[in-house]
Amino acid sequence: MQRYAIRLSVALAAFLVGTASSSLFNALSPARVGSAEREVWEVEREYVRAHLERDVAALERMLSDDFSSFRGRVGKEQRLAMLANPYFRIVSLSTENVEVSVSGDVARITGRATMKGSLSGRDFETPNYKYTRRLERRDGRWQITHMRFRPAW
């Protein structure tokens, strides 16, 4: 029993240190980059927030009308419907190793993520995966035009 208490304490401490350092890194990173990069970082933060808070209106603004993912099989309407589905809920969406690159009016966000949630009352957790989001600046704002997911191994 004492062994479990020690393990739990160590795990909790590691979680808190990791969370604090991740938040600090994300808060400081955009300050070192240009205006376009800061704007793209903000889209990334807003994308994660929108999923956690089920903010369909925010996601609708972020996704371009020609948005696609899963090799073109999922478009904007399907993505919005997934988030609006009352039987689907994202409890946590953790990202790490996130990098932003901007070239003119095109940007790319890459990173690793893990998601926890529930679907029809059944809890799930994804394995760690890599993602790429392609953004374009249209009418003065950044929109996500494409997303790609792949295993992290």
C-alpha positions as CSV (number, residue, x, y, z in Angstrom):
1,M,0.0,0.0,0.0
2,Q,2.8,2.4,0.9
3,R,4.4,1.6,-2.5
4,Y,1.3,2.8,-4.3
5,A,1.2,6.0,-2.2
6,I,4.8,6.8,-3.1
7,R,4.2,6.0,-6.8
8,L,1.1,8.1,-6.8
9,S,2.9,11.0,-5.2
10,V,5.8,10.8,-7.7
11,A,3.4,10.6,-10.6
12,L,1.4,13.6,-9.4
13,A,4.6,15.6,-8.9
14,A,5.8,14.7,-12.4
15,F,2.4,15.7,-13.9
16,L,2.4,19.1,-12.1
17,V,6.0,19.9,-13.1
18,G,5.3,18.8,-16.7
19,T,2.1,20.8,-16.9
20,A,3.7,23.9,-15.5
21,S,6.8,23.7,-17.7
22,S,4.6,23.0,-20.8
23,S,2.4,26.1,-20.0
24,L,5.5,28.2,-19.5
25,F,7.0,27.1,-22.8
26,N,3.8,27.7,-24.7
27,A,3.5,31.1,-23.1
28,L,7.0,32.1,-23.9
29,S,7.4,30.6,-27.4
30,P,5.1,32.9,-29.3
31,A,6.9,36.0,-27.8
32,R,10.1,35.0,-29.7
33,V,8.5,34.9,-33.1
34,G,7.0,37.3,-35.6
35,S,3.4,38.5,-35.9
36,A,2.3,35.8,-38.3
37,E,3.7,33.0,-36.2
38,R,2.0,34.5,-33.1
39,E,-1.3,34.5,-35.0
40,V,-0.9,30.8,-36.0
41,W,0.0,29.9,-32.4
42,E,-3.2,31.5,-31.3
43,V,-5.2,29.5,-33.8
44,E,-3.6,26.3,-32.4
45,R,-4.5,27.3,-28.8
46,E,-8.0,28.2,-29.9
47,Y,-8.4,24.9,-31.8
48,V,-7.6,22.9,-28.6
49,R,-9.8,25.1,-26.4
50,A,-12.7,24.8,-28.9
51,H,-12.6,21.0,-28.7
52,L,-12.4,20.9,-24.9
53,E,-15.3,23.4,-24.5
54,R,-17.4,22.1,-27.4
55,D,-17.3,25.5,-29.1
56,V,-18.7,24.7,-32.5
57,A,-18.9,28.3,-33.5
58,A,-15.2,28.9,-32.9
59,L,-14.3,25.7,-34.8
60,E,-16.5,26.8,-37.7
61,R,-14.5,30.1,-37.9
62,M,-11.2,28.2,-37.8
63,L,-11.9,25.6,-40.5
64,S,-12.0,26.8,-44.1
65,D,-15.0,25.9,-46.2
66,D,-12.8,23.5,-48.2
67,F,-11.3,21.9,-45.1
68,S,-10.4,18.2,-45.3
69,S,-8.8,15.5,-43.3
70,F,-8.5,11.7,-43.4
71,R,-7.4,11.8,-47.0
72,G,-10.4,13.9,-48.0
73,R,-13.0,11.7,-46.4
74,V,-13.9,14.2,-43.7
75,G,-14.8,17.7,-44.5
76,K,-15.8,20.8,-42.4
77,E,-19.5,19.7,-41.9
78,Q,-18.5,16.3,-40.6
79,R,-15.9,17.8,-38.3
80,L,-18.4,20.3,-36.9
81,A,-21.1,17.5,-36.5
82,M,-18.7,15.4,-34.5
83,L,-18.0,18.2,-32.0
84,A,-21.7,19.0,-31.8
85,N,-22.7,15.4,-31.2
86,P,-24.0,15.1,-27.6
87,Y,-22.7,11.5,-27.4
88,F,-19.1,12.6,-28.2
89,R,-17.1,14.5,-25.6
90,I,-13.4,15.3,-25.4
91,V,-12.2,15.4,-21.8
92,S,-8.5,16.2,-22.5
93,L,-6.4,17.0,-25.6
94,S,-2.7,17.2,-24.7
95,T,-0.2,18.4,-27.2
96,E,3.6,18.4,-27.1
97,N,6.6,19.2,-29.4
98,V,4.4,21.7,-31.3
99,E,6.2,23.6,-34.0
100,V,4.9,26.4,-36.2
101,S,6.3,27.4,-39.6
102,V,5.0,30.2,-41.7
103,S,5.8,31.0,-45.4
104,G,3.9,33.9,-46.7
105,D,0.2,33.1,-46.5
106,V,0.7,29.4,-45.7
107,A,1.5,27.9,-42.3
108,R,2.1,24.5,-40.9
109,I,1.6,23.3,-37.3
110,T,3.1,19.9,-36.4
111,G,3.1,18.2,-33.0
112,R,2.2,15.1,-31.0
113,A,-1.1,14.7,-29.2
114,T,-3.1,12.4,-27.0
115,M,-6.8,12.7,-26.5
116,K,-9.2,11.3,-23.9
117,G,-12.9,11.4,-24.1
118,S,-16.1,9.4,-24.3
119,L,-18.4,8.2,-27.1
120,S,-21.9,7.0,-26.3
121,G,-20.9,6.7,-22.6
122,R,-17.8,4.7,-23.3
123,D,-14.4,6.2,-22.3
124,F,-11.6,6.2,-24.7
125,E,-7.9,7.3,-24.9
126,T,-6.0,7.6,-28.2
127,P,-2.5,6.4,-28.5
128,N,0.1,9.2,-28.8
129,Y,-0.2,10.4,-32.5
130,K,1.5,13.0,-34.7
131,Y,-0.5,15.6,-36.4
132,T,0.0,18.3,-39.1
133,R,-2.4,21.2,-39.7
134,R,-2.1,23.3,-42.8
135,L,-3.4,26.8,-42.5
136,E,-3.9,29.6,-45.1
137,R,-4.4,33.3,-44.5
138,R,-7.6,34.2,-46.2
139,D,-9.3,37.5,-45.9
140,G,-6.8,38.6,-43.2
141,R,-7.3,35.6,-40.9
142,W,-5.7,32.1,-40.6
143,Q,-7.9,29.1,-41.3
144,I,-7.2,25.4,-41.1
145,T,-7.4,23.9,-44.6
146,H,-6.2,20.4,-44.0
147,M,-5.2,18.1,-41.1
148,R,-3.3,14.9,-41.2
149,F,-2.9,12.3,-38.4
150,R,-0.4,9.4,-38.1
151,P,0.9,7.0,-35.5
152,A,3.7,8.4,-33.3
153,W,5.8,5.4,-33.3
